[in-house]
Amino acid sequence: MPEIFDAHKKHDDGGLVEVKKLMSGGKFKSYWGSLVVAPQEMRFESQTEGENVIVLGRQHFVTNLGWIALICFAFFVPFFWNEFPIIAEVEDNVHLSLTILWYSALLFFGLQNFLLWFYNVYIVTDERLIDVDFFGLLYKNINVTQIRKVEDVNYSQKGILSSFFNYGDVVIQTASEQRSDEVFGKGGEASPFTFAAISNPDEVVKIISELMEQEEQEEYEGRTR
């Protein structure tokens, strides 16, 4: 899993108006949340000296309800072992071993899904956009682009849940579009940078747009010097 936190790394809001507004509201500070604005103690792989993290995002926690509900249902299955004729006929020690194996597999399933949610992150810095995707615990795919290469950014919300809990997909189009690697026969994302099901997508779009304007202003000032 990637190294994300570092107690020696301090944050800088980059002078962004939108970031200052969100920070003044006292929200988006928890590292366990789906969206962290200007995290105070954080670092990531390949972070350069002087590069400041503006946003750390994950899929909204509500997207985990599917596997959480499955675990809650599966937790009670061993209470009904005797309802299965084949299992009801085995000896008590086999019955106990089967129960231990069942709960161990359930624990592994839950832990794996939580770690995949926690470490599949979207990072916005004052220089780059980073999309870290884990597929299982052994394979990861990382997409990186410079802010100056971003051409357009927008977001979409589909369905009642996304509107109610305020999450959606932030789609970033770049000058040199590329697709994520194909995994297990499935195609990559539609865009090289699709921040899927991220919390408060409207705020994320505002921050990235402000970074784009800041980058354009710096390039303009550099040409006029």
C-alpha positions as CSV (number, residue, x, y, z in Angstrom):
1,M,0.0,0.0,0.0
2,P,1.2,3.5,-0.7
3,E,2.8,5.7,2.0
4,I,0.3,8.5,2.5
5,F,0.9,10.1,5.9
6,D,4.1,11.8,7.2
7,A,4.1,13.7,10.4
8,H,6.8,16.0,9.1
9,K,5.0,17.2,6.0
10,K,3.1,20.5,6.5
11,H,0.4,21.8,4.2
12,D,0.0,24.9,2.2
13,D,-3.4,25.9,0.7
14,G,-1.7,27.4,-2.3
15,G,-3.5,30.7,-1.8
16,L,-6.6,29.3,-3.3
17,V,-9.8,31.1,-2.4
18,E,-12.0,27.9,-2.6
19,V,-9.6,26.0,-0.3
20,K,-9.6,28.8,2.3
21,K,-13.4,28.9,2.2
22,L,-13.7,25.2,2.9
23,M,-11.0,25.3,5.6
24,S,-12.8,28.1,7.4
25,G,-15.9,26.0,7.5
26,G,-14.1,23.5,9.7
27,K,-15.1,20.5,7.5
28,F,-13.1,18.1,5.4
29,K,-10.3,17.6,7.9
30,S,-10.6,13.9,8.9
31,Y,-8.2,11.5,7.2
32,W,-10.8,8.8,7.5
33,G,-13.3,10.9,5.4
34,S,-14.0,10.8,1.7
35,L,-12.6,14.3,1.2
36,V,-9.7,16.0,3.0
37,V,-8.8,19.6,2.1
38,A,-5.3,20.8,2.6
39,P,-4.2,17.9,4.9
40,Q,-1.7,19.0,7.4
41,E,0.4,15.8,7.7
42,M,0.6,13.9,4.5
43,R,3.1,12.7,1.9
44,F,2.8,10.3,-1.1
45,E,5.1,8.4,-3.4
46,S,6.9,10.6,-5.9
47,Q,6.0,13.8,-4.1
48,T,8.5,16.5,-5.1
49,E,10.1,19.0,-2.7
50,G,7.9,22.0,-2.2
51,E,4.8,20.3,-3.8
52,N,1.8,20.9,-1.6
53,V,-1.3,18.6,-1.4
54,I,-4.5,20.5,-1.9
55,V,-7.1,17.7,-1.9
56,L,-7.1,14.1,-0.8
57,G,-10.2,12.3,-2.0
58,R,-11.7,8.8,-2.0
59,Q,-15.0,7.3,-3.1
60,H,-17.8,8.4,-0.9
61,F,-18.2,6.0,2.1
62,V,-21.8,5.2,1.0
63,T,-20.3,3.3,-1.9
64,N,-19.2,0.6,0.6
65,L,-22.8,-0.2,1.7
66,G,-23.0,-3.1,-0.7
67,W,-20.2,-5.2,0.7
68,I,-21.0,-4.1,4.3
69,A,-24.6,-5.3,3.8
70,L,-23.2,-8.6,2.4
71,I,-21.0,-9.1,5.5
72,C,-23.9,-8.4,7.8
73,F,-26.0,-11.0,6.1
74,A,-23.2,-13.6,5.9
75,F,-22.4,-13.1,9.6
76,F,-25.6,-14.9,10.6
77,V,-25.2,-17.8,8.2
78,P,-23.3,-20.1,10.7
79,F,-26.3,-19.8,13.0
80,F,-28.3,-21.8,10.5
81,W,-25.7,-24.5,9.7
82,N,-28.1,-27.2,10.8
83,E,-30.6,-26.1,8.1
84,F,-28.1,-27.5,5.5
85,P,-28.4,-31.3,5.5
86,I,-24.8,-31.9,4.5
87,I,-23.4,-29.6,7.2
88,A,-25.8,-30.9,9.8
89,E,-24.5,-34.4,9.5
90,V,-20.8,-33.6,10.2
91,E,-19.1,-34.0,13.6
92,D,-18.9,-31.1,16.0
93,N,-15.2,-30.5,15.5
94,V,-15.7,-30.2,11.8
95,H,-18.6,-27.9,12.4
96,L,-16.4,-25.7,14.6
97,S,-13.6,-25.7,12.0
98,L,-16.0,-24.7,9.3
99,T,-17.4,-21.9,11.4
100,I,-13.9,-20.6,12.1
101,L,-13.0,-20.8,8.4
102,W,-16.2,-18.9,7.5
103,Y,-15.6,-16.0,9.9
104,S,-11.9,-15.8,8.9
105,A,-12.8,-15.5,5.2
106,L,-15.5,-12.9,6.1
107,L,-12.9,-10.9,8.1
108,F,-10.4,-11.1,5.2
109,F,-13.2,-10.0,2.7
110,G,-14.1,-7.0,4.9
111,L,-10.5,-6.0,5.5
112,Q,-9.6,-6.2,1.9
113,N,-12.6,-4.1,0.8
114,F,-11.9,-1.5,3.4
115,L,-8.2,-1.2,2.5
116,L,-9.1,-0.9,-1.2
117,W,-11.5,1.9,-0.4
118,F,-9.0,3.6,1.9
119,Y,-6.0,3.5,-0.4
120,N,-7.7,4.1,-3.7
121,V,-7.2,7.8,-3.6
122,Y,-7.4,10.9,-5.7
123,I,-4.7,13.5,-5.0
124,V,-4.7,17.1,-6.2
125,T,-1.6,19.1,-5.6
126,D,-0.6,22.6,-6.7
127,E,1.3,21.0,-9.6
128,R,-0.3,17.7,-10.5
129,L,-3.3,15.4,-10.4
130,I,-2.7,11.8,-9.2
131,D,-5.1,8.9,-9.5
132,V,-4.1,5.8,-7.5
133,D,-6.1,2.7,-8.3
134,F,-5.6,-0.6,-6.5
135,F,-6.9,-3.8,-8.0
136,G,-6.7,-6.4,-5.3
137,L,-3.8,-6.0,-2.8
138,L,-1.0,-6.7,-5.2
139,Y,-1.6,-4.6,-8.3
140,K,-1.9,-0.8,-8.5
141,N,-2.2,1.6,-11.4
142,I,-1.2,5.3,-11.1
143,N,-2.2,8.0,-13.5
144,V,-0.4,11.4,-13.2
145,T,-0.8,14.6,-15.1
146,Q,0.4,18.2,-14.7
147,I,-2.1,20.9,-14.0
148,R,-0.9,22.8,-17.1
149,K,-2.0,19.9,-19.3
150,V,-5.6,19.9,-18.0
151,E,-8.0,21.2,-20.7
152,D,-11.4,20.8,-19.1
153,V,-12.9,19.5,-15.9
154,N,-16.5,18.8,-15.1
155,Y,-18.6,16.4,-12.9
156,S,-21.8,14.4,-13.1
157,Q,-24.2,12.9,-10.5
158,K,-26.4,10.0,-11.4
159,G,-29.1,8.5,-9.3
160,I,-30.9,9.4,-6.1
161,L,-28.1,8.2,-3.8
162,S,-25.4,10.4,-5.4
163,S,-27.7,13.5,-5.2
164,F,-28.8,12.8,-1.6
165,F,-25.2,12.1,-0.3
166,N,-23.6,14.6,-2.7
167,Y,-21.1,12.5,-4.5
168,G,-20.3,12.1,-8.2
169,D,-17.7,11.6,-10.9
170,V,-15.2,14.3,-11.6
171,V,-14.0,13.9,-15.2
172,I,-10.7,15.6,-16.2
173,Q,-9.7,15.9,-19.9
174,T,-6.0,16.4,-20.6
175,A,-4.0,17.5,-23.6
176,S,-2.5,13.9,-24.0
177,E,-5.4,11.6,-23.2
178,Q,-4.5,8.0,-22.2
179,R,-6.5,5.2,-20.7
180,S,-6.0,3.2,-17.5
181,D,-4.6,-0.3,-17.9
182,E,-7.0,-3.1,-18.6
183,V,-7.5,-5.4,-15.6
184,F,-8.9,-8.9,-15.7
185,G,-10.3,-8.4,-19.1
186,K,-12.1,-5.2,-18.2
187,G,-11.5,-1.9,-20.1
188,G,-9.9,1.1,-18.3
189,E,-11.7,4.2,-17.3
190,A,-13.4,6.4,-19.9
191,S,-10.9,9.2,-19.0
192,P,-7.4,9.0,-17.7
193,F,-8.6,11.0,-14.7
194,T,-12.1,10.0,-13.6
195,F,-12.4,10.7,-9.8
196,A,-15.2,8.2,-9.4
197,A,-17.9,8.7,-6.8
198,I,-15.9,11.4,-5.0
199,S,-17.5,13.4,-2.2
200,N,-18.5,17.0,-3.0
201,P,-17.6,16.9,-6.7
202,D,-18.6,20.5,-7.2
203,E,-16.0,21.7,-4.7
204,V,-13.3,19.5,-6.3
205,V,-14.1,21.0,-9.7
206,K,-13.9,24.5,-8.3
207,I,-10.5,23.8,-6.8
208,I,-9.1,22.3,-9.9
209,S,-10.5,25.1,-12.1
210,E,-8.8,27.6,-9.7
211,L,-5.5,25.8,-10.0
212,M,-5.9,25.9,-13.8
213,E,-6.4,29.7,-13.7
214,Q,-3.5,30.1,-11.4
215,E,-1.3,28.1,-13.7
216,E,-2.4,30.1,-16.7
217,Q,-1.6,33.3,-14.8
218,E,1.9,32.1,-13.9
219,E,2.5,31.2,-17.6
220,Y,1.3,34.6,-18.7
221,E,3.4,36.4,-16.2
222,G,6.4,34.3,-17.3
223,R,6.0,35.3,-20.9
224,T,5.6,39.0,-20.2
225,R,8.8,39.2,-18.1
